[in-house]
Amino acid sequence: MIMKIVGNPPSPFRVTLTSGAAIVIAANTYGRTEDHYVFETLVEAPKKERDLDWVKITSTNPTDPKRVTIAVMAIPVEEVAAINSGEWEQTVPPAYDGRWRPVD
């Protein structure tokens, strides 16, 4: 499967769960439905990827149907204690692996 992130790069959202556990989700935005927080990002996806059962498309660009917003994570509202957005921090180990790390 090949989906290319387009637009602004995803930001880190640190989600603290009611259990005390914390996760970091890379997304462009998030919103709340009646029972979930849904984290989304804008991608360019060929038709075969858009038609996969497990890909949840939340909106489509009317002028460019390859550009779609997909849900990358949905968390039940009752499981979320807090959501904080932040910035990515680049760490450079001796053999830099090219990955970005979230800032706590």
N, C-alpha and C positions, 0 to 999 in steps of 0.2 A: 504494500500500500504506500502511495506517495501523496502526501498532503503537504503543501508548502505554506508556511506562515507568511501572511502578507500584512501590510500596514505597519503599525507600531509593534515592536517586540513585546511579548507578554511581560507583565509585571508579576512580582511575587506577592501572593496573598497568604499571610500566615493565619491559619484557622486554628483556634483553640477550641477543642471539643469539651463537652461537659465532663468527660472522664478525666480531663487534665492533659490529655495527649495533644500534641500540636502537629500540624502538617503544613507544608508549603505547596501552594498550587500556582502554577504558571498560567496566567490568563490575561486577556485584555480587559475584561470587565466581569462583574457578577451582578446578579439580581435575585430577587426573592419571588418565588411563586407562592401559592397558598401554603405549601408544606415543605418546600426545599429552597436552599440557596443554590443557584445554578451559576457555575463559572464558565465563561465562554471565551473563545478566541476566533479571530478571523483567519480563514485559510483559503487557499486555492486548491480545489480538489477536482480531479477528473470525474466524469460521470460514474464510472464503475465504483469509485470510492464513495461517492455521494449515495449510491444505491445500497450500500452495505447495511444490514439489519442493525448492527450495533453502533452506527454513526448517527448521533442525534443532531440534526440540523435545526437550529433555532431561528435562522433567518437567511434569506437569499438576496443577493444583489440583483435587482431587476434588469440592469444594463449589462451585467456580466455574470451569468448563472454559474460559472465556475467558482466565483467568490462567494463563500458561504460562512456563516457564523455557526460554529459547532459548540456543543456543550462538552467541556473536558472533565467536568466533575459536578455531581449533584449531591448535596448533603442534607439530610432531614433537618429542618429548623430546630427541632427539639434537641438535636445533638450538638448544636453550635453554641458555645459560650461567648466567643468574640471573633471578629474578623479584622485584621489589620493589613494595610497595604504598605509596601516598602520599596526599596531599590535593591538591585542586584549588586553584589560586591564581587569584583574579579580578584581571585587569588592566583598568584603565580608561583606554583611549586617549582623545584629545580627542573623537572621535565614537564613544562606546561602542557596540560591536556586539552586546553581550549574550552573547558566548561566554565559556566558562571555559577556562583554560589549566592544564596540569599543572605541578606544582612538581617541579623536578629534585632 
